[in-house]
Amino acid sequence: MGIDIKDTIAIGDNFNDLAMIKAAGLGAGVANVDPDVAKDCDYVAESDCDQGGVAEIIEKFALQ
């Protein structure tokens, strides 16, 4: 699609998401992200995956 990796956001909460969190331009975790994964996140949401954490990150970084 011609989108540079630095212009992407990856959102996750566990070790299976770690590679994409590290690769993306912005690696984000929801509030319930595993603490060892959170160390590699650029941002951790205040909300968890059940309470709108993904929406929080999209609103903060993609819709501003």
C-alpha positions in Angstrom: 0.0 0.0 0.0 3.0 2.3 0.1 2.8 3.2 3.7 6.1 3.6 5.5 6.4 1.5 8.6 7.3 4.6 10.6 3.7 5.8 9.8 2.0 2.8 11.4 0.6 2.1 14.9 0.7 -1.3 16.4 -1.5 -2.0 19.5 -1.2 -5.0 21.7 -1.2 -6.5 25.1 0.9 -9.6 25.2 4.1 -11.3 23.9 2.4 -12.4 20.6 2.2 -8.6 19.8 5.8 -7.7 20.7 7.3 -8.0 17.2 4.7 -5.7 15.7 5.0 -3.2 18.6 8.7 -3.0 18.1 8.4 -2.7 14.3 5.7 0.0 14.1 6.4 3.7 14.1 4.3 3.8 17.3 4.1 0.8 19.5 1.3 1.0 22.0 -0.1 -1.2 24.7 -3.6 -1.1 26.3 -3.7 -0.7 30.1 -3.6 -4.4 30.8 -0.5 -4.9 28.7 2.0 -7.4 30.2 4.6 -5.4 32.1 7.4 -7.0 30.2 5.8 -6.0 26.9 5.0 -2.5 28.2 8.8 -1.8 28.4 8.9 -1.8 24.6 5.8 0.3 24.1 6.0 4.0 23.2 2.7 4.6 24.8 0.4 2.7 27.2 -3.3 3.6 27.2 -5.2 4.4 30.4 -8.0 2.0 29.3 -7.7 -1.7 28.9 -8.7 -3.9 25.9 -12.2 -4.3 27.3 -12.8 -0.6 28.1 -11.8 1.2 24.9 -8.0 1.1 25.0 -7.7 0.7 21.2 -10.2 3.6 20.6 -8.2 5.7 23.1 -5.0 5.2 21.1 -6.6 5.8 17.7 -8.3 9.0 18.9 -5.0 10.2 20.5 -2.6 9.5 17.7 -4.6 8.9 14.4 -7.5 11.3 14.7 -5.7 14.5 16.0 
